[in-house]
C-alpha cells in the first residue's frame, strides 16, 4: 500500500455524514456544520428523515451519494 492509496482518507474531496441533522446540539448537526464551514470539499448529508439539512440536499442512504471519498462520518446521539 502506498501513501497515495490513503489520500481519500486524509484528503477527501467529498464526505458523507450519516445522521446529519438540523437539530442544534446533536452530533449530526455539529459535524455537518463544522464540515460545511471549514471543509473545502463537498459534504453530503445522509438522513432518510430529511429532504435537506442545513440548506443542502440530503440523501436517504450512502447508495445514493455519488463520488464520496470518505464513505461516512457516523453521527449518532446515544
N, CA, C and O atoms as a Tripos MOL2 file, in Angstrom:
@<TRIPOS>MOLECULE
protein
  312   311    78     0     0
PROTEIN
NO_CHARGES

@<TRIPOS>ATOM
      1 N           0.8430   -1.1690    0.0000 N.3       1 UNK1
      2 CA          0.0000    0.0000    0.0000 C.3       1 UNK1
      3 C           0.8930    1.2400    0.0000 C.2       1 UNK1
      4 O           1.9020    1.2910    0.7030 O.2       1 UNK1
      5 N           0.5150    2.2180   -0.7830 N.am      2 UNK2
      6 CA          1.2860    3.4520   -0.8510 C.3       2 UNK2
      7 C           0.5240    4.5860   -0.1750 C.2       2 UNK2
      8 O          -0.6680    4.4690    0.1120 O.2       2 UNK2
      9 N           1.2280    5.6760    0.0720 N.am      3 UNK3
     10 CA          0.6050    6.8480    0.6880 C.3       3 UNK3
     11 C          -0.5260    7.3740   -0.1800 C.2       3 UNK3
     12 O          -1.5430    7.8230    0.3510 O.2       3 UNK3
     13 N          -0.3780    7.3320   -1.5010 N.am      4 UNK4
     14 CA         -1.4350    7.8360   -2.3820 C.3       4 UNK4
     15 C          -2.7260    7.0420   -2.2290 C.2       4 UNK4
     16 O          -3.8070    7.5690   -2.4910 O.2       4 UNK4
     17 N          -2.6290    5.7820   -1.8090 N.am      5 UNK5
     18 CA         -3.8220    4.9760   -1.5720 C.3       5 UNK5
     19 C          -4.6420    5.5130   -0.3990 C.2       5 UNK5
     20 O          -5.8340    5.2260   -0.2980 O.2       5 UNK5
     21 N          -4.0240    6.2780    0.4750 N.am      6 UNK6
     22 CA         -4.6960    6.7960    1.6570 C.3       6 UNK6
     23 C          -5.2170    8.2120    1.4710 C.2       6 UNK6
     24 O          -5.7710    8.7920    2.4050 O.2       6 UNK6
     25 N          -5.0510    8.7710    0.2910 N.am      7 UNK7
     26 CA         -5.4580   10.1630    0.0680 C.3       7 UNK7
     27 C          -6.9570   10.3710    0.2880 C.2       7 UNK7
     28 O          -7.3610   11.4360    0.7550 O.2       7 UNK7
     29 N          -7.7760    9.3990   -0.0330 N.am      8 UNK8
     30 CA         -9.2180    9.5460    0.1770 C.3       8 UNK8
     31 C          -9.5560    9.6510    1.6680 C.2       8 UNK8
     32 O         -10.5520   10.2740    2.0370 O.2       8 UNK8
     33 N          -8.7370    9.0480    2.5150 N.am      9 UNK9
     34 CA         -8.9550    9.1190    3.9550 C.3       9 UNK9
     35 C          -8.4500   10.4330    4.5380 C.2       9 UNK9
     36 O          -9.1340   11.0650    5.3430 O.2       9 UNK9
     37 N          -7.2370   10.8470    4.1260 N.am     10 UNK10
     38 CA         -6.6110   12.0170    4.7290 C.3      10 UNK10
     39 C          -6.8590   13.3160    3.9790 C.2      10 UNK10
     40 O          -6.6740   14.3910    4.5490 O.2      10 UNK10
     41 N          -7.2720   13.2500    2.7240 N.am     11 UNK11
     42 CA         -7.5640   14.4570    1.9360 C.3      11 UNK11
     43 C          -8.7530   14.1920    1.0130 C.2      11 UNK11
     44 O          -8.6160   14.2570   -0.2090 O.2      11 UNK11
     45 N          -9.9220   13.8920    1.5950 N.am     12 UNK12
     46 CA        -11.0870   13.5730    0.7710 C.3      12 UNK12
     47 C         -11.6190   14.8010    0.0510 C.2      12 UNK12
     48 O         -11.4990   15.9210    0.5480 O.2      12 UNK12
     49 N         -12.2010   14.5900   -1.1070 N.am     13 UNK13
     50 CA        -12.8480   15.6710   -1.8380 C.3      13 UNK13
     51 C         -14.3310   15.7480   -1.5130 C.2      13 UNK13
     52 O         -14.9700   16.7800   -1.7180 O.2      13 UNK13
     53 N         -14.8720   14.6470   -1.0060 N.am     14 UNK14
     54 CA        -16.2990   14.5690   -0.6990 C.3      14 UNK14
     55 C         -16.4900   13.6500    0.5010 C.2      14 UNK14
     56 O         -15.9610   12.5390    0.5370 O.2      14 UNK14
     57 N         -17.2620   14.1320    1.4960 N.am     15 UNK15
     58 CA        -17.5030   13.3710    2.7260 C.3      15 UNK15
     59 C         -19.0030   13.2200    2.9380 C.2      15 UNK15
     60 O         -19.7510   14.1890    2.8100 O.2      15 UNK15
     61 N         -19.4400   12.0160    3.2580 N.am     16 UNK16
     62 CA        -20.8370   11.7750    3.6100 C.3      16 UNK16
     63 C         -20.9690   11.7710    5.1290 C.2      16 UNK16
     64 O         -20.1530   11.1690    5.8270 O.2      16 UNK16
     65 N         -22.0030   12.4480    5.6380 N.am     17 UNK17
     66 CA        -22.2620   12.4760    7.0770 C.3      17 UNK17
     67 C         -23.5630   11.7210    7.3330 C.2      17 UNK17
     68 O         -24.6520   12.2460    7.1050 O.2      17 UNK17
     69 N         -23.4370   10.4870    7.8090 N.am     18 UNK18
     70 CA        -24.6070    9.6690    8.1130 C.3      18 UNK18
     71 C         -25.1530   10.1050    9.4670 C.2      18 UNK18
     72 O         -24.4600   10.0360   10.4820 O.2      18 UNK18
     73 N         -26.3930   10.5520    9.4650 N.am     19 UNK19
     74 CA        -27.0040   11.0710   10.6800 C.3      19 UNK19
     75 C         -26.9770   12.5860   10.7370 C.2      19 UNK19
     76 O         -27.1830   13.1790   11.7960 O.2      19 UNK19
     77 N         -26.7210   13.2160    9.5880 N.am     20 UNK20
     78 CA        -26.7460   14.6790    9.5180 C.3      20 UNK20
     79 C         -28.0830   15.1790   10.0390 C.2      20 UNK20
     80 O         -29.1210   14.5580    9.8050 O.2      20 UNK20
     81 N         -28.0560   16.3080   10.7480 N.am     21 UNK21
     82 CA        -29.2780   16.7580   11.4080 C.3      21 UNK21
     83 C         -29.3960   18.2750   11.4470 C.2      21 UNK21
     84 O         -28.3990   18.9970   11.4330 O.2      21 UNK21
     85 N         -30.6420   18.7360   11.4970 N.am     22 UNK22
     86 CA        -30.9580   20.1550   11.6890 C.3      22 UNK22
     87 C         -31.0180   20.4990   13.1750 C.2      22 UNK22
     88 O         -31.0410   21.6780   13.5300 O.2      22 UNK22
     89 N         -31.0440   19.5060   14.0390 N.am     23 UNK23
     90 CA        -31.2600   19.7150   15.4720 C.3      23 UNK23
     91 C         -30.0000   20.2270   16.1670 C.2      23 UNK23
     92 O         -29.0190   19.5000   16.3250 O.2      23 UNK23
     93 N         -30.0500   21.4950   16.5780 N.am     24 UNK24
     94 CA        -28.9180   22.0870   17.2980 C.3      24 UNK24
     95 C         -28.6130   21.2680   18.5440 C.2      24 UNK24
     96 O         -29.5190   20.8110   19.2400 O.2      24 UNK24
     97 N         -27.3300   21.0900   18.8130 N.am     25 UNK25
     98 CA        -26.9110   20.3200   19.9720 C.3      25 UNK25
     99 C         -26.6830   18.8510   19.6720 C.2      25 UNK25
    100 O         -26.0950   18.1390   20.4860 O.2      25 UNK25
    101 N         -27.1370   18.3870   18.5180 N.am     26 UNK26
    102 CA        -26.9160   16.9820   18.1570 C.3      26 UNK26
    103 C         -25.5430   16.8230   17.5130 C.2      26 UNK26
    104 O         -24.9910   17.7740   16.9600 O.2      26 UNK26
    105 N         -25.0040   15.6230   17.5900 N.am     27 UNK27
    106 CA        -23.7210   15.3290   16.9650 C.3      27 UNK27
    107 C         -23.8130   15.5290   15.4520 C.2      27 UNK27
    108 O         -22.8960   16.0760   14.8400 O.2      27 UNK27
    109 N         -24.9180   15.0860   14.8490 N.am     28 UNK28
    110 CA        -25.1050   15.2230   13.4000 C.3      28 UNK28
    111 C         -25.1250   16.6690   12.9420 C.2      28 UNK28
    112 O         -24.6430   16.9810   11.8530 O.2      28 UNK28
    113 N         -25.6680   17.5410   13.7470 N.am     29 UNK29
    114 CA        -25.6870   18.9740   13.4310 C.3      29 UNK29
    115 C         -24.2830   19.5560   13.5600 C.2      29 UNK29
    116 O         -23.8340   20.2920   12.6810 O.2      29 UNK29
    117 N         -23.5870   19.2320   14.6460 N.am     30 UNK30
    118 CA        -22.2500   19.7710   14.8910 C.3      30 UNK30
    119 C         -21.2600   19.3580   13.7980 C.2      30 UNK30
    120 O         -20.4980   20.1910   13.3060 O.2      30 UNK30
    121 N         -21.2670   18.0980   13.4240 N.am     31 UNK31
    122 CA        -20.3330   17.6200   12.3980 C.3      31 UNK31
    123 C         -20.6670   18.2290   11.0440 C.2      31 UNK31
    124 O         -19.7730   18.6850   10.3310 O.2      31 UNK31
    125 N         -21.9390   18.2410   10.6860 N.am     32 UNK32
    126 CA        -22.3420   18.7930    9.3900 C.3      32 UNK32
    127 C         -22.0110   20.2770    9.3120 C.2      32 UNK32
    128 O         -21.5110   20.7490    8.2910 O.2      32 UNK32
    129 N         -22.2880   21.0160   10.3840 N.am     33 UNK33
    130 CA        -21.9940   22.4450   10.4150 C.3      33 UNK33
    131 C         -20.4920   22.6990   10.3070 C.2      33 UNK33
    132 O         -20.0600   23.5570    9.5360 O.2      33 UNK33
    133 N         -19.7060   21.9630   11.0680 N.am     34 UNK34
    134 CA        -18.2500   22.1440   11.0250 C.3      34 UNK34
    135 C         -17.6840   21.8570    9.6480 C.2      34 UNK34
    136 O         -16.8690   22.6230    9.1340 O.2      34 UNK34
    137 N         -18.1130   20.7600    9.0540 N.am     35 UNK35
    138 CA        -17.6240   20.4300    7.7110 C.3      35 UNK35
    139 C         -18.0590   21.4790    6.6990 C.2      35 UNK35
    140 O         -17.2570   21.9100    5.8710 O.2      35 UNK35
    141 N         -19.3120   21.8930    6.7560 N.am     36 UNK36
    142 CA        -19.8240   22.8920    5.8130 C.3      36 UNK36
    143 C         -19.0240   24.1830    5.9190 C.2      36 UNK36
    144 O         -18.7270   24.8140    4.9040 O.2      36 UNK36
    145 N         -18.6700   24.5830    7.1480 N.am     37 UNK37
    146 CA        -17.9830   25.8480    7.3680 C.3      37 UNK37
    147 C         -16.4730   25.7830    7.1340 C.2      37 UNK37
    148 O         -15.8710   26.7830    6.7430 O.2      37 UNK37
    149 N         -15.8530   24.6280    7.3650 N.am     38 UNK38
    150 CA        -14.3910   24.5360    7.3490 C.3      38 UNK38
    151 C         -13.7980   23.6610    6.2420 C.2      38 UNK38
    152 O         -12.6250   23.8140    5.9020 O.2      38 UNK38
    153 N         -14.5750   22.7660    5.6890 N.am     39 UNK39
    154 CA        -14.0720   21.7950    4.7110 C.3      39 UNK39
    155 C         -14.2190   22.3550    3.3090 C.2      39 UNK39
    156 O         -15.2780   22.8700    2.9510 O.2      39 UNK39
    157 N         -13.1600   22.2560    2.5110 N.am     40 UNK40
    158 CA        -13.1880   22.7910    1.1490 C.3      40 UNK40
    159 C         -13.9180   21.8890    0.1600 C.2      40 UNK40
    160 O         -14.3150   22.3410   -0.9140 O.2      40 UNK40
    161 N         -14.0950   20.6320    0.5070 N.am     41 UNK41
    162 CA        -14.7330   19.6930   -0.4040 C.3      41 UNK41
    163 C         -16.2460   19.6860   -0.2500 C.2      41 UNK41
    164 O         -16.8280   20.5380    0.4210 O.2      41 UNK41
    165 N         -16.8620   18.7030   -0.8870 N.am     42 UNK42
    166 CA        -18.3240   18.5570   -0.8440 C.3      42 UNK42
    167 C         -18.7390   17.7540    0.3870 C.2      42 UNK42
    168 O         -18.0800   16.7850    0.7660 O.2      42 UNK42
    169 N         -19.8390   18.1730    0.9990 N.am     43 UNK43
    170 CA        -20.4170   17.4680    2.1400 C.3      43 UNK43
    171 C         -21.7800   16.9340    1.7130 C.2      43 UNK43
    172 O         -22.6280   17.6880    1.2360 O.2      43 UNK43
    173 N         -21.9860   15.6280    1.8870 N.am     44 UNK44
    174 CA        -23.2590   15.0040    1.5240 C.3      44 UNK44
    175 C         -23.9680   14.5680    2.8020 C.2      44 UNK44
    176 O         -23.5700   13.5830    3.4240 O.2      44 UNK44
    177 N         -25.0250   15.3000    3.2040 N.am     45 UNK45
    178 CA        -25.7940   14.8700    4.3650 C.3      45 UNK45
    179 C         -26.5870   13.6030    4.0370 C.2      45 UNK45
    180 O         -27.1940   13.5050    2.9700 O.2      45 UNK45
    181 N         -26.5790   12.6420    4.9500 N.am     46 UNK46
    182 CA        -27.3160   11.3920    4.7710 C.3      46 UNK46
    183 C         -28.2760   11.2330    5.9430 C.2      46 UNK46
    184 O         -27.8580   11.0900    7.0920 O.2      46 UNK46
    185 N         -29.5710   11.2600    5.6300 N.am     47 UNK47
    186 CA        -30.6000   11.0600    6.6520 C.3      47 UNK47
    187 C         -31.9200   10.8120    5.9280 C.2      47 UNK47
    188 O         -32.4120   11.6940    5.2250 O.2      47 UNK47
    189 N         -32.4960    9.6280    6.0900 N.am     48 UNK48
    190 CA        -33.7410    9.3060    5.3860 C.3      48 UNK48
    191 C         -34.9530   10.1130    5.8660 C.2      48 UNK48
    192 O         -36.0110   10.0740    5.2370 O.2      48 UNK48
    193 N         -34.8040   10.8360    6.9670 N.am     49 UNK49
    194 CA        -35.9200   11.5970    7.5280 C.3      49 UNK49
    195 C         -35.9610   13.0500    7.0690 C.2      49 UNK49
    196 O         -36.8630   13.7910    7.4590 O.2      49 UNK49
    197 N         -34.9980   13.4720    6.2460 N.am     50 UNK50
    198 CA        -34.9310   14.8680    5.8150 C.3      50 UNK50
    199 C         -34.6940   14.9700    4.3060 C.2      50 UNK50
    200 O         -33.9860   14.1470    3.7270 O.2      50 UNK50
    201 N         -35.2850   15.9750    3.6820 N.am     51 UNK51
    202 CA        -35.0150   16.2690    2.2640 C.3      51 UNK51
    203 C         -33.7880   17.1610    2.1340 C.2      51 UNK51
    204 O         -33.0310   17.0480    1.1690 O.2      51 UNK51
    205 N         -33.5910   18.0610    3.1210 N.am     52 UNK52
    206 CA        -32.4130   18.9250    3.1780 C.3      52 UNK52
    207 C         -31.9180   18.9800    4.6190 C.2      52 UNK52
    208 O         -32.6840   18.7760    5.5610 O.2      52 UNK52
    209 N         -30.6390   19.2560    4.7730 N.am     53 UNK53
    210 CA        -30.0420   19.5030    6.0820 C.3      53 UNK53
    211 C         -29.1410   20.7130    5.9310 C.2      53 UNK53
    212 O         -28.2140   20.7080    5.1220 O.2      53 UNK53
    213 N         -29.4140   21.7520    6.7120 N.am     54 UNK54
    214 CA        -28.6550   22.9950    6.6820 C.3      54 UNK54
    215 C         -28.5800   23.5700    5.2650 C.2      54 UNK54
    216 O         -27.5470   24.0920    4.8450 O.2      54 UNK54
    217 N         -29.6810   23.4640    4.5520 N.am     55 UNK55
    218 CA        -29.7810   24.0330    3.2150 C.3      55 UNK55
    219 C         -29.1850   23.1930    2.1020 C.2      55 UNK55
    220 O         -29.2130   23.6040    0.9420 O.2      55 UNK55
    221 N         -28.6490   22.0310    2.4250 N.am     56 UNK56
    222 CA        -28.0590   21.1500    1.4250 C.3      56 UNK56
    223 C         -28.9920   19.9670    1.1680 C.2      56 UNK56
    224 O         -29.6280   19.4710    2.0980 O.2      56 UNK56
    225 N         -29.0790   19.5080   -0.0870 N.am     57 UNK57
    226 CA        -29.8860   18.3230   -0.3680 C.3      57 UNK57
    227 C         -29.3740   17.1310    0.4440 C.2      57 UNK57
    228 O         -28.1670   16.9260    0.5740 O.2      57 UNK57
    229 N         -30.2950   16.3650    0.9780 N.am     58 UNK58
    230 CA        -29.9630   15.2170    1.8080 C.3      58 UNK58
    231 C         -30.3640   13.9410    1.0650 C.2      58 UNK58
    232 O         -31.4090   13.9010    0.4160 O.2      58 UNK58
    233 N         -29.5460   12.9150    1.1610 N.am     59 UNK59
    234 CA        -29.8720   11.6330    0.5450 C.3      59 UNK59
    235 C         -30.3100   10.6490    1.6280 C.2      59 UNK59
    236 O         -29.9730   10.8000    2.8020 O.2      59 UNK59
    237 N         -31.0750    9.6310    1.2010 N.am     60 UNK60
    238 CA        -31.6010    8.6400    2.1420 C.3      60 UNK60
    239 C         -30.5340    7.6680    2.6420 C.2      60 UNK60
    240 O         -30.6030    7.2000    3.7790 O.2      60 UNK60
    241 N         -29.5490    7.3650    1.7950 N.am     61 UNK61
    242 CA        -28.5220    6.3960    2.1650 C.3      61 UNK61
    243 C         -27.2690    6.5760    1.3450 C.2      61 UNK61
    244 O         -27.2580    7.3280    0.3700 O.2      61 UNK61
    245 N         -26.2110    5.8870    1.7350 N.am     62 UNK62
    246 CA        -24.9260    6.0120    1.0440 C.3      62 UNK62
    247 C         -24.9910    5.5660   -0.4120 C.2      62 UNK62
    248 O         -24.2240    6.0550   -1.2410 O.2      62 UNK62
    249 N         -25.8870    4.6540   -0.7300 N.am     63 UNK63
    250 CA        -26.0060    4.1830   -2.1150 C.3      63 UNK63
    251 C         -26.4100    5.3120   -3.0540 C.2      63 UNK63
    252 O         -26.1410    5.2400   -4.2530 O.2      63 UNK63
    253 N         -27.0500    6.3530   -2.5290 N.am     64 UNK64
    254 CA        -27.4910    7.4860   -3.3390 C.3      64 UNK64
    255 C         -26.4380    8.5880   -3.4450 C.2      64 UNK64
    256 O         -26.5980    9.5150   -4.2390 O.2      64 UNK64
    257 N         -25.3850    8.5020   -2.6720 N.am     65 UNK65
    258 CA        -24.3390    9.5240   -2.6770 C.3      65 UNK65
    259 C         -23.3180    9.2010   -3.7600 C.2      65 UNK65
    260 O         -22.7500    8.1090   -3.7810 O.2      65 UNK65
    261 N         -23.0850   10.1570   -4.6600 N.am     66 UNK66
    262 CA        -22.1260    9.9640   -5.7480 C.3      66 UNK66
    263 C         -20.7520   10.5030   -5.3590 C.2      66 UNK66
    264 O         -20.6520   11.5150   -4.6660 O.2      66 UNK66
    265 N         -19.7140    9.8380   -5.7960 N.am     67 UNK67
    266 CA        -18.3250   10.3030   -5.6940 C.3      67 UNK67
    267 C         -17.9020   10.6670   -4.2760 C.2      67 UNK67
    268 O         -17.2170   11.6700   -4.0710 O.2      67 UNK67
    269 N         -18.2990    9.8690   -3.3060 N.am     68 UNK68
    270 CA        -17.8930   10.1080   -1.9250 C.3      68 UNK68
    271 C         -16.5380    9.4560   -1.6980 C.2      68 UNK68
    272 O         -16.3680    8.2620   -1.9480 O.2      68 UNK68
    273 N         -15.5670   10.2450   -1.2210 N.am     69 UNK69
    274 CA        -14.2230    9.7250   -0.9340 C.3      69 UNK69
    275 C         -14.1430    9.0810    0.4440 C.2      69 UNK69
    276 O         -13.6120    7.9820    0.6050 O.2      69 UNK69
    277 N         -14.6790    9.7830    1.4250 N.am     70 UNK70
    278 CA        -14.7060    9.2560    2.7790 C.3      70 UNK70
    279 C         -16.1300    8.7680    2.9880 C.2      70 UNK70
    280 O         -17.0510    9.5710    3.1370 O.2      70 UNK70
    281 N         -16.3090    7.4510    2.9980 N.am     71 UNK71
    282 CA        -17.6350    6.8710    2.9570 C.3      71 UNK71
    283 C         -18.5730    7.3840    4.0270 C.2      71 UNK71
    284 O         -19.7540    7.5870    3.7480 O.2      71 UNK71
    285 N         -18.1060    7.5960    5.2090 N.am     72 UNK72
    286 CA        -19.0570    8.0420    6.2220 C.3      72 UNK72
    287 C         -18.3810    8.5760    7.4690 C.2      72 UNK72
    288 O         -17.3760    8.0440    7.9400 O.2      72 UNK72
    289 N         -18.9550    9.6270    7.9790 N.am     73 UNK73
    290 CA        -18.7510   10.0430    9.3590 C.3      73 UNK73
    291 C         -20.0850    9.7320   10.0140 C.2      73 UNK73
    292 O         -21.1020   10.3280    9.6580 O.2      73 UNK73
    293 N         -20.0960    8.8220   10.9510 N.am     74 UNK74
    294 CA        -21.3510    8.4460   11.5910 C.3      74 UNK74
    295 C         -21.6180    9.3940   12.7390 C.2      74 UNK74
    296 O         -20.7870    9.5570   13.6320 O.2      74 UNK74
    297 N         -22.7750   10.0140   12.7100 N.am     75 UNK75
    298 CA        -23.1350   10.9870   13.7240 C.3      75 UNK75
    299 C         -24.4190   10.5320   14.4050 C.2      75 UNK75
    300 O         -25.5230   10.7720   13.9140 O.2      75 UNK75
    301 N         -24.2500    9.8690   15.5460 N.am     76 UNK76
    302 CA        -25.4140    9.3660   16.2620 C.3      76 UNK76
    303 C         -25.3580    9.8190   17.7110 C.2      76 UNK76
    304 O         -24.3200    9.7340   18.3670 O.2      76 UNK76
    305 N         -26.4940   10.3030   18.1970 N.am     77 UNK77
    306 CA        -26.6020   10.6750   19.6020 C.3      77 UNK77
    307 C         -27.1170    9.4500   20.3420 C.2      77 UNK77
    308 O         -28.0210    8.7690   19.8560 O.2      77 UNK77
    309 N         -26.5700    9.1680   21.4810 N.am     78 UNK78
    310 CA        -26.9320    7.9550   22.1510 C.3      78 UNK78
    311 C         -27.6990    8.1560   23.3760 C.2      78 UNK78
    312 O         -28.0680    7.1870   24.0400 O.2      78 UNK78
@<TRIPOS>BOND
     1     1     2 1
     2     2     3 1
     3     3     4 2
     4     3     5 am
     5     5     6 1
     6     6     7 1
     7     7     8 2
     8     7     9 am
     9     9    10 1
    10    10    11 1
    11    11    12 2
    12    11    13 am
    13    13    14 1
    14    14    15 1
    15    15    16 2
    16    15    17 am
    17    17    18 1
    18    18    19 1
    19    19    20 2
    20    19    21 am
    21    21    22 1
    22    22    23 1
    23    23    24 2
    24    23    25 am
    25    25    26 1
    26    26    27 1
    27    27    28 2
    28    27    29 am
    29    29    30 1
    30    30    31 1
    31    31    32 2
    32    31    33 am
    33    33    34 1
    34    34    35 1
    35    35    36 2
    36    35    37 am
    37    37    38 1
    38    38    39 1
    39    39    40 2
    40    39    41 am
    41    41    42 1
    42    42    43 1
    43    43    44 2
    44    43    45 am
    45    45    46 1
    46    46    47 1
    47    47    48 2
    48    47    49 am
    49    49    50 1
    50    50    51 1
    51    51    52 2
    52    51    53 am
    53    53    54 1
    54    54    55 1
    55    55    56 2
    56    55    57 am
    57    57    58 1
    58    58    59 1
    59    59    60 2
    60    59    61 am
    61    61    62 1
    62    62    63 1
    63    63    64 2
    64    63    65 am
    65    65    66 1
    66    66    67 1
    67    67    68 2
    68    67    69 am
    69    69    70 1
    70    70    71 1
    71    71    72 2
    72    71    73 am
    73    73    74 1
    74    74    75 1
    75    75    76 2
    76    75    77 am
    77    77    78 1
    78    78    79 1
    79    79    80 2
    80    79    81 am
    81    81    82 1
    82    82    83 1
    83    83    84 2
    84    83    85 am
    85    85    86 1
    86    86    87 1
    87    87    88 2
    88    87    89 am
    89    89    90 1
    90    90    91 1
    91    91    92 2
    92    91    93 am
    93    93    94 1
    94    94    95 1
    95    95    96 2
    96    95    97 am
    97    97    98 1
    98    98    99 1
    99    99   100 2
   100    99   101 am
   101   101   102 1
   102   102   103 1
   103   103   104 2
   104   103   105 am
   105   105   106 1
   106   106   107 1
   107   107   108 2
   108   107   109 am
   109   109   110 1
   110   110   111 1
   111   111   112 2
   112   111   113 am
   113   113   114 1
   114   114   115 1
   115   115   116 2
   116   115   117 am
   117   117   118 1
   118   118   119 1
   119   119   120 2
   120   119   121 am
   121   121   122 1
   122   122   123 1
   123   123   124 2
   124   123   125 am
   125   125   126 1
   126   126   127 1
   127   127   128 2
   128   127   129 am
   129   129   130 1
   130   130   131 1
   131   131   132 2
   132   131   133 am
   133   133   134 1
   134   134   135 1
   135   135   136 2
   136   135   137 am
   137   137   138 1
   138   138   139 1
   139   139   140 2
   140   139   141 am
   141   141   142 1
   142   142   143 1
   143   143   144 2
   144   143   145 am
   145   145   146 1
   146   146   147 1
   147   147   148 2
   148   147   149 am
   149   149   150 1
   150   150   151 1
   151   151   152 2
   152   151   153 am
   153   153   154 1
   154   154   155 1
   155   155   156 2
   156   155   157 am
   157   157   158 1
   158   158   159 1
   159   159   160 2
   160   159   161 am
   161   161   162 1
   162   162   163 1
   163   163   164 2
   164   163   165 am
   165   165   166 1
   166   166   167 1
   167   167   168 2
   168   167   169 am
   169   169   170 1
   170   170   171 1
   171   171   172 2
   172   171   173 am
   173   173   174 1
   174   174   175 1
   175   175   176 2
   176   175   177 am
   177   177   178 1
   178   178   179 1
   179   179   180 2
   180   179   181 am
   181   181   182 1
   182   182   183 1
   183   183   184 2
   184   183   185 am
   185   185   186 1
   186   186   187 1
   187   187   188 2
   188   187   189 am
   189   189   190 1
   190   190   191 1
   191   191   192 2
   192   191   193 am
   193   193   194 1
   194   194   195 1
   195   195   196 2
   196   195   197 am
   197   197   198 1
   198   198   199 1
   199   199   200 2
   200   199   201 am
   201   201   202 1
   202   202   203 1
   203   203   204 2
   204   203   205 am
   205   205   206 1
   206   206   207 1
   207   207   208 2
   208   207   209 am
   209   209   210 1
   210   210   211 1
   211   211   212 2
   212   211   213 am
   213   213   214 1
   214   214   215 1
   215   215   216 2
   216   215   217 am
   217   217   218 1
   218   218   219 1
   219   219   220 2
   220   219   221 am
   221   221   222 1
   222   222   223 1
   223   223   224 2
   224   223   225 am
   225   225   226 1
   226   226   227 1
   227   227   228 2
   228   227   229 am
   229   229   230 1
   230   230   231 1
   231   231   232 2
   232   231   233 am
   233   233   234 1
   234   234   235 1
   235   235   236 2
   236   235   237 am
   237   237   238 1
   238   238   239 1
   239   239   240 2
   240   239   241 am
   241   241   242 1
   242   242   243 1
   243   243   244 2
   244   243   245 am
   245   245   246 1
   246   246   247 1
   247   247   248 2
   248   247   249 am
   249   249   250 1
   250   250   251 1
   251   251   252 2
   252   251   253 am
   253   253   254 1
   254   254   255 1
   255   255   256 2
   256   255   257 am
   257   257   258 1
   258   258   259 1
   259   259   260 2
   260   259   261 am
   261   261   262 1
   262   262   263 1
   263   263   264 2
   264   263   265 am
   265   265   266 1
   266   266   267 1
   267   267   268 2
   268   267   269 am
   269   269   270 1
   270   270   271 1
   271   271   272 2
   272   271   273 am
   273   273   274 1
   274   274   275 1
   275   275   276 2
   276   275   277 am
   277   277   278 1
   278   278   279 1
   279   279   280 2
   280   279   281 am
   281   281   282 1
   282   282   283 1
   283   283   284 2
   284   283   285 am
   285   285   286 1
   286   286   287 1
   287   287   288 2
   288   287   289 am
   289   289   290 1
   290   290   291 1
   291   291   292 2
   292   291   293 am
   293   293   294 1
   294   294   295 1
   295   295   296 2
   296   295   297 am
   297   297   298 1
   298   298   299 1
   299   299   300 2
   300   299   301 am
   301   301   302 1
   302   302   303 1
   303   303   304 2
   304   303   305 am
   305   305   306 1
   306   306   307 1
   307   307   308 2
   308   307   309 am
   309   309   310 1
   310   310   311 1
   311   311   312 2
@<TRIPOS>SUBSTRUCTURE
     1 UNK1         2 RESIDUE 1 A UNK
     2 UNK2         6 RESIDUE 1 A UNK
     3 UNK3        10 RESIDUE 1 A UNK
     4 UNK4        14 RESIDUE 1 A UNK
     5 UNK5        18 RESIDUE 1 A UNK
     6 UNK6        22 RESIDUE 1 A UNK
     7 UNK7        26 RESIDUE 1 A UNK
     8 UNK8        30 RESIDUE 1 A UNK
     9 UNK9        34 RESIDUE 1 A UNK
    10 UNK10       38 RESIDUE 1 A UNK
    11 UNK11       42 RESIDUE 1 A UNK
    12 UNK12       46 RESIDUE 1 A UNK
    13 UNK13       50 RESIDUE 1 A UNK
    14 UNK14       54 RESIDUE 1 A UNK
    15 UNK15       58 RESIDUE 1 A UNK
    16 UNK16       62 RESIDUE 1 A UNK
    17 UNK17       66 RESIDUE 1 A UNK
    18 UNK18       70 RESIDUE 1 A UNK
    19 UNK19       74 RESIDUE 1 A UNK
    20 UNK20       78 RESIDUE 1 A UNK
    21 UNK21       82 RESIDUE 1 A UNK
    22 UNK22       86 RESIDUE 1 A UNK
    23 UNK23       90 RESIDUE 1 A UNK
    24 UNK24       94 RESIDUE 1 A UNK
    25 UNK25       98 RESIDUE 1 A UNK
    26 UNK26      102 RESIDUE 1 A UNK
    27 UNK27      106 RESIDUE 1 A UNK
    28 UNK28      110 RESIDUE 1 A UNK
    29 UNK29      114 RESIDUE 1 A UNK
    30 UNK30      118 RESIDUE 1 A UNK
    31 UNK31      122 RESIDUE 1 A UNK
    32 UNK32      126 RESIDUE 1 A UNK
    33 UNK33      130 RESIDUE 1 A UNK
    34 UNK34      134 RESIDUE 1 A UNK
    35 UNK35      138 RESIDUE 1 A UNK
    36 UNK36      142 RESIDUE 1 A UNK
    37 UNK37      146 RESIDUE 1 A UNK
    38 UNK38      150 RESIDUE 1 A UNK
    39 UNK39      154 RESIDUE 1 A UNK
    40 UNK40      158 RESIDUE 1 A UNK
    41 UNK41      162 RESIDUE 1 A UNK
    42 UNK42      166 RESIDUE 1 A UNK
    43 UNK43      170 RESIDUE 1 A UNK
    44 UNK44      174 RESIDUE 1 A UNK
    45 UNK45      178 RESIDUE 1 A UNK
    46 UNK46      182 RESIDUE 1 A UNK
    47 UNK47      186 RESIDUE 1 A UNK
    48 UNK48      190 RESIDUE 1 A UNK
    49 UNK49      194 RESIDUE 1 A UNK
    50 UNK50      198 RESIDUE 1 A UNK
    51 UNK51      202 RESIDUE 1 A UNK
    52 UNK52      206 RESIDUE 1 A UNK
    53 UNK53      210 RESIDUE 1 A UNK
    54 UNK54      214 RESIDUE 1 A UNK
    55 UNK55      218 RESIDUE 1 A UNK
    56 UNK56      222 RESIDUE 1 A UNK
    57 UNK57      226 RESIDUE 1 A UNK
    58 UNK58      230 RESIDUE 1 A UNK
    59 UNK59      234 RESIDUE 1 A UNK
    60 UNK60      238 RESIDUE 1 A UNK
    61 UNK61      242 RESIDUE 1 A UNK
    62 UNK62      246 RESIDUE 1 A UNK
    63 UNK63      250 RESIDUE 1 A UNK
    64 UNK64      254 RESIDUE 1 A UNK
    65 UNK65      258 RESIDUE 1 A UNK
    66 UNK66      262 RESIDUE 1 A UNK
    67 UNK67      266 RESIDUE 1 A UNK
    68 UNK68      270 RESIDUE 1 A UNK
    69 UNK69      274 RESIDUE 1 A UNK
    70 UNK70      278 RESIDUE 1 A UNK
    71 UNK71      282 RESIDUE 1 A UNK
    72 UNK72      286 RESIDUE 1 A UNK
    73 UNK73      290 RESIDUE 1 A UNK
    74 UNK74      294 RESIDUE 1 A UNK
    75 UNK75      298 RESIDUE 1 A UNK
    76 UNK76      302 RESIDUE 1 A UNK
    77 UNK77      306 RESIDUE 1 A UNK
    78 UNK78      310 RESIDUE 1 A UNK
